[in-house]
Amino acid sequence: MMSHEIPRIKIDSKLIEKRIMLNNIFKYIFSFSTVFSILVLGVLLYEVGSDSIGWLDLQFLTSNLSIFPHKAGIYGAIIGTILMMLIVIPVTTLLGVSTAIYLEEYAKKGRLQYYINVNISNLASVPSVIFGLLGLTLFGRLMNLGSSILAGGLTMSLLVLPIVVVAAQEAIRAVPGFLREASYAMGADKWTTVRKVVLPVALPGILTGTILAMSRAIGETAPLVVLGIPTLIMKIPSSLMDDFTVLPIQIYYWTLDAVLKPEYANLAAATIVVLLIILFLMNSVAIIIRNKFQQRF
C-alpha cells in the first residue's frame, strides 16, 4: 500500500507577526478616529447648546424676524421651511420612485439604461451650488418664479432627486426574484406585481432613503443663496409665490452678523438647535418606519 504523506505547510512566523502588528495598528487608528470624531461632535454640540441657553424659548419660536436681537424669532423661517418641504416631498417622492420603477422593472437592459444609471449616480455627487445655478436659470428666470417658495422647492427637489432614485433602485433591486415569479404564476400582470408585491417589500428602503434625502434638503443653504432667497422677511409667507426664508439661511446670515453684534451668534446657535431637533426627528421617523416594515415583510 502506498502511504500518502500530508504536505507540510511552512509557516513564516515573522510574516504572521507583521500582519498582527499591522492589524493592531489599524485597529487603534480606526478607534482613535471614531473617538476623536465623537469628541469633536460633542464639543460642537456643547458650544451650540451653551450659546443657545436663554435664547431658545417660546417667544423665539413664535416671533418674527427683527433687526433687534432680543426681539427676533424664527417663526417666519419655520413656516418657510415647512412650505418649501411641502413642495419637495411630493415632487421628489413621485418623480424619484417612478423613475426607479421604470429603470428597474420596465426599461430594457442595455447601454441606454446603463448610461442613465451612471448619470443619475453622478448627479448625486454634484455640488449643491450647481443645482442652485440650475434653479436660478430654469425656475427663477426662465419660468419667472423669482425667489418664491415654489422656485426654492423645485430647486431643492432637483438637488435630492438623484438620491431618492438611487435609494429606490437599490430597494427594488433587493426584492427577491421568486416573489415576482410567484405573482406571475398566479396570473398577475406587470403593474399588479409591481404595485402589490415589489413596492410593499421595497417600501422600507424607499422610505428610509427618501426621508434621509429630505433631511439633506432641509439643511442645505448654497442652492437657496444662489437663488437669491432673502434673509430678513418681516411678512409671514402665505402662498407658494411669496418670498420666504428658511432655517439654514437664517443661521448663515446670523452667523455673518455676529461680527457686528455678538447676540446674533446666540440667535444662530438657538436656530441650529431647532434645526438639529427637526433633523433628529426626521431620521428617527426613518428608522421607525424601516423597522416596522422590515418586521412586517
Summary of the structure (lengths in Angstrom):
residues: 297
radius of gyration: 25.7
end to end distance: 59.7
largest distance: 101.1
contacts: 913
relative contact order: 0.13
helix: 75%
strand: 1%
